[in-house]
């Protein structure tokens, strides 16, 4: 397969997505009943060709598949069906049909790639990973294309890995609802919140007619949508998407226009609120609606009461790739539509791919947008970046459940900030069974529900340890801990308020006892979590010195402890050699060793034939446990300390 074909596959969903945003007729049409009873394969084939000519691509795919089922030797019918299912984003059907010929990479080199992409967009990341790797292994294109293919497929593999990782930390506070007001058999996009319970949106029917719709939530249910009549947008206008200014003084929207050559372009328009009525549509200046390019997806921010910032998406010159996020600024003290020249939001936001549907959360300073130019768990993923205009921090993927294996975009928050809307072609239970149409989903962020962690700190005899220290950390990564609080126990008991959907690291310690810790997840927890800590005594420095005053040998207690640990760990234990001394009783050295008392038990080992003694910190079951303590030992002034492994009592 050529590099050109691969790039077209990687971007195939975007041609559909862009057409939806511009209200241009698209290849995805409503699933129609199959006409199979009594029809021959030739009749199915002719009907498929007719549907394809009429741009009814999904019905065409069905007819090609039915023709193949009656003529299984005509694999070309099945290839047609699979490619059209994929093109119309019916990924389940694409998977079902590609599987019959994906292994024949010589004849159908693109089939396995499309199959892998469809698996990814269905959220089947493990299966998709295996297929992407097989595609690379069987790639027989030109050598000059291989590096680029490896890079592009590698990005899809990264997306699968990201999907697996993010699915493990899905934000359970976020509830997703499929709006019952979605118009059946139509694409429903561009949710425009008017209030927390009223939303406008754009609808494009299967006959490619567009309309601005309105729905309202009543007693928890979204009422059937009706056409918006309060805004003076002509019914014959192809409405794409829109947004209200924060003070509802203006309404900016996208309108699709056709040039003399029959090409369609998105243009930005404005309605101004004048007393209790709206003005006629005003086309924004030509330096925003540039000839031969698209300007769409407006979002308006008011800054300091003086500046109006219009963010929008465009494929104009000076961008970083396909569609980019741009912005233009207007002086709010003048009642006109004169913006400054548009500026690109910069390379931190924009990529060589496509960035679309900007939404700016002015209260928290975040720009939300969708992109296919970054590592994504689906096609288009929703990202956010803190900053404004051209100053941004690196965008972060919102993760699940905002994103899915499908295309997710048009993220917008309600004024309250705890709810909002997004658009997706994802499957959703029994209310959305196909991925061929985009529909509107609502999200609601549940308030943090406080739960509790409680327990006791006990010794090896299960007796409470008074005045033990228990520390609670929040885990932000494998080794990224943030101390939240700590306390000293009363009669061994402790209690911490904690929150659901968090990862915590908890430590218990007391002088004379070995520090013990645990890590716990509060995912799916909504009540009290009980956890007891059992602390083992360790030998103090004074105990070790007392032994050393004899023959520099460990006490029977320590020897027994070492033997017990080694037995429990297949004969293996780990120690940290702190230093080597001629006189371990040296007062200065002993004072320095006191820095390490709470890190473990001390042991002195006499070196046979030499007047030297090894000063050891014991005992650790695993290398990781020893490494963690070693780092602390070095911080406390023993830079030459190192780990030693013991097997059945022998030093390695």
Beta strands, then each sheet from edge to edge (+ up, - down):
strand 1: 174-178
strand 2: 187-195
strand 3: 198-204
strand 4: 210-218
strand 5: 221-222
strand 6: 226-227
strand 7: 238-244
strand 8: 250-258
strand 9: 264-274
strand 10: 277-278
strand 11: 282-283
strand 12: 295-303
strand 13: 307-314
strand 14: 324-331
strand 15: 343-344
strand 16: 355-361
strand 17: 366-371
strand 18: 381-388
strand 19: 391-392
strand 20: 396-397
strand 21: 408-413
strand 22: 419-424
strand 23: 439-445
strand 24: 450-459
strand 25: 469-475
strand 26: 481-488
strand 27: 493-499
strand 28: 503-509
strand 29: 516-521
strand 30: 528-530
strand 31: 533-535
strand 32: 572-581
strand 33: 601-606
strand 34: 613-620
strand 35: 642-647
strand 36: 650-651
sheet 1: 1+ 23- 22+ 21-
sheet 2: 2+ 3- 4+ 5-
sheet 3: 2+ 3- 4+ 6-
sheet 4: 7+ 8- 9+ 10-
sheet 5: 7+ 8- 9+ 11-
sheet 6: 12+ 13- 14+ 15-
sheet 7: 16+ 17- 18+ 19-
sheet 8: 16+ 17- 18+ 20-
sheet 9: 27+ 24- 30-
sheet 10: 27+ 24- 31-
sheet 11: 26+ 25- 28+ 29-
sheet 12: 33+ 34- 32+ 35- 36+
end
